[in-house]
Amino acid sequence: MLERIFKKTAEKIEYLKLINLSTADGFEILTHNLKAEQTASDKLAATVSSLASLSNVASNQLVGDNLVITNIETAKGQMLIVNTHYQAKPCVLCLLTGDKQNIGHARYYALKVAKHISEI
């Protein structure tokens, strides 16, 4: 089911490089690597969960509201990080895109995928 969601998402986001779902405490559940990125899945999972945790704290303490999405923008692309749940356990979804990706389009699908995953 999860793999099918990731494949469908890959069809919708033209410059998508990678989709990763990890537990909130940093363990990989599934990584769908489309562009053969040289990314160690276990390190990605640990990094993404740490970034999500920091973003959650910052949004709650500094802004006073729950985090919706974290976006890291570089010259080579975007990293979108979204909190979700998978099988009732807190998880973190990460999408990596290329530099030509429309951020609004990627954001829309990141939130949509996170919602679908939370319903499993």
N, C-alpha and C positions, 0 to 999 in steps of 0.2 A: 504493500500500500504506500509506504513512505517513498520507496524508489519510484513508483509510478508518479507520485506528486512531483518529485524532483525532475523527472524526465519531461513532464508536461510543462513545468516552469521553464526548463531549458529551451523549449520550443517557443516560448513567449518572449524571452529576453535575449535579444540578438547577440549582445556582447558579454553574456554571462560566461564566466570562467569556472566557477566552482560554487556549489551549495554544500553547506555543512550543518548538521544538527548535532549538538553536543548536550550533555547533561549540564546543569547549572554549576556543578562542581568540577567540570573540565574533562569529562570522558567522552570520546567520540561515539556517536550512535550510528551515523551514516554520513559519508562524504561522497558527493557526485562530482567528479572532476572532469570538466568538459574540454579544457584546453591543455591538458597534461602539465599543469602547473607543478613546479617542483616544491610542493608543500607537504610537510610531514603532518599527517592528519592528527596525530596525538598532540603535537605542539600547537597546531591550529586550534584544536579544541580547548586546550589549556589557556591559550592567549585570549581567545574569544570570550570564554567564560569570565576571565579576569577583567577584561574590558567592559563586559556587560555589568559585572558587579560594581565596578567603579562608576559607571554611568548611572546605575540605579541609585547609588548613594548620592552622587552629585545632584541628580534631578530631584530627589526627595529632600535633601538638606538645603540645597541652594535655591532651587526653584519652587519647592513645595508641592510638587506634583509627580505622578508616576511617569516613568520613562516610556516613550512610545517607540523610538528608534534611535540608534546611534549610527552616524555616518562618518566614515573616515575617508577623506578625499586626498588622492595623490595625483601626480602627473600621469601615472600609469593606470589609474582606475579608482573605483570606489569599493569600500567595504561597508556593507550594511549589516547591522546587528540588531536582532529583535528578540525580546523575551517571548517565550511561548511555553506550552505544556505538551508533553507527549506521553500518552497513557497515564495521565494524571500526575506526571512528575515534571518539575520545573526544568526547562531546557532553554537553549539559546540557538537561534537560527542565524547563520551567517551566509551572505551572498557576496561573492567577489565578482566585479565586472571590469570590463576594459575601459579605456579612457574615452571612448566615443559613446558610451552608454548615456542615455537621457536619465538623469537622476530621479525625476518624478515617476517615470515608467518603472524603474527598478524598485523604487520605494513602494509603489502601489502593489507590485507583485510580492515583494518581501512581506508586507503586512498580510496580503491575501494567503500566502503560503503558511505563514505563522498561524493564521486562523484555522486553516484546514488541518494542520498538524494537531492543534489543540482539540480538535473534534474527534480524533482517533482514540 
